[in-house]
Amino acid sequence: MNQHEHLKRIRARCVELLALAEKRTKGEWFHKFNGHYDEVNIQDNEYSPSIAITCPMHERTANAIFIASCAGPAEAGWKATIAAIDALFELGTWFKSPTLDELQSKILAAWPEELL
């Protein structure tokens, strides 16, 4: 796969992840019970089962809070990646520059094929 194809696959994956994020249940992903958080079930989509987190309660709560706190920034990152790739495709037809080459290299490094 060449770099252009790789960027197109990265963009497609970001679009796919944003679409999946829109299908998620709105609101809190866990609920409080007697001062402690109980089970954390995160439904990815209709094809994947709930994620069963098997660790001590205090770690489970911390992990769930961390995962929930990452959702908004992750969506922002996917949107920024799409915008950067779109800009690379648009600007790349007009001129080449070390800055654009560096931007492309950083995007490709952040999204190895295994993530696609």
Contacts in CASP RR format, 6 or more apart in sequence:
PFRMAT RR
TARGET T0000
AUTHOR 0000-0000-0000
METHOD contacts of the structure
MODEL  1
MNQHEHLKRIRARCVELLALAEKRTKGEWFHKFNGHYDEVNIQDNEYSPS
IAITCPMHERTANAIFIASCAGPAEAGWKATIAAIDALFELGTWFKSPTL
DELQSKILAAWPEELL
1 9 0 8 1.000
1 113 0 8 1.000
3 104 0 8 1.000
3 108 0 8 1.000
6 108 0 8 1.000
6 111 0 8 1.000
6 113 0 8 1.000
7 85 0 8 1.000
7 88 0 8 1.000
7 89 0 8 1.000
7 104 0 8 1.000
7 107 0 8 1.000
7 108 0 8 1.000
8 85 0 8 1.000
9 113 0 8 1.000
9 116 0 8 1.000
10 81 0 8 1.000
10 85 0 8 1.000
10 107 0 8 1.000
10 108 0 8 1.000
10 111 0 8 1.000
10 116 0 8 1.000
11 81 0 8 1.000
11 82 0 8 1.000
11 85 0 8 1.000
11 86 0 8 1.000
13 111 0 8 1.000
13 115 0 8 1.000
13 116 0 8 1.000
14 77 0 8 1.000
14 78 0 8 1.000
14 79 0 8 1.000
14 81 0 8 1.000
14 82 0 8 1.000
15 78 0 8 1.000
15 82 0 8 1.000
17 74 0 8 1.000
17 75 0 8 1.000
17 78 0 8 1.000
18 75 0 8 1.000
18 78 0 8 1.000
18 79 0 8 1.000
20 44 0 8 1.000
20 45 0 8 1.000
21 71 0 8 1.000
21 74 0 8 1.000
21 75 0 8 1.000
23 45 0 8 1.000
24 43 0 8 1.000
24 71 0 8 1.000
25 43 0 8 1.000
28 68 0 8 1.000
29 40 0 8 1.000
29 41 0 8 1.000
29 42 0 8 1.000
29 64 0 8 1.000
29 67 0 8 1.000
29 68 0 8 1.000
30 37 0 8 1.000
30 38 0 8 1.000
30 39 0 8 1.000
30 40 0 8 1.000
30 61 0 8 1.000
30 64 0 8 1.000
30 68 0 8 1.000
31 37 0 8 1.000
31 38 0 8 1.000
32 38 0 8 1.000
36 57 0 8 1.000
36 61 0 8 1.000
37 57 0 8 1.000
37 60 0 8 1.000
37 61 0 8 1.000
37 64 0 8 1.000
40 51 0 8 1.000
40 53 0 8 1.000
40 60 0 8 1.000
40 61 0 8 1.000
40 63 0 8 1.000
40 64 0 8 1.000
41 50 0 8 1.000
41 51 0 8 1.000
41 52 0 8 1.000
42 50 0 8 1.000
42 51 0 8 1.000
42 67 0 8 1.000
43 50 0 8 1.000
44 51 0 8 1.000
53 60 0 8 1.000
53 63 0 8 1.000
53 64 0 8 1.000
55 63 0 8 1.000
81 107 0 8 1.000
81 110 0 8 1.000
81 111 0 8 1.000
84 103 0 8 1.000
84 107 0 8 1.000
85 107 0 8 1.000
88 100 0 8 1.000
88 103 0 8 1.000
88 104 0 8 1.000
88 107 0 8 1.000
91 100 0 8 1.000
92 100 0 8 1.000
END
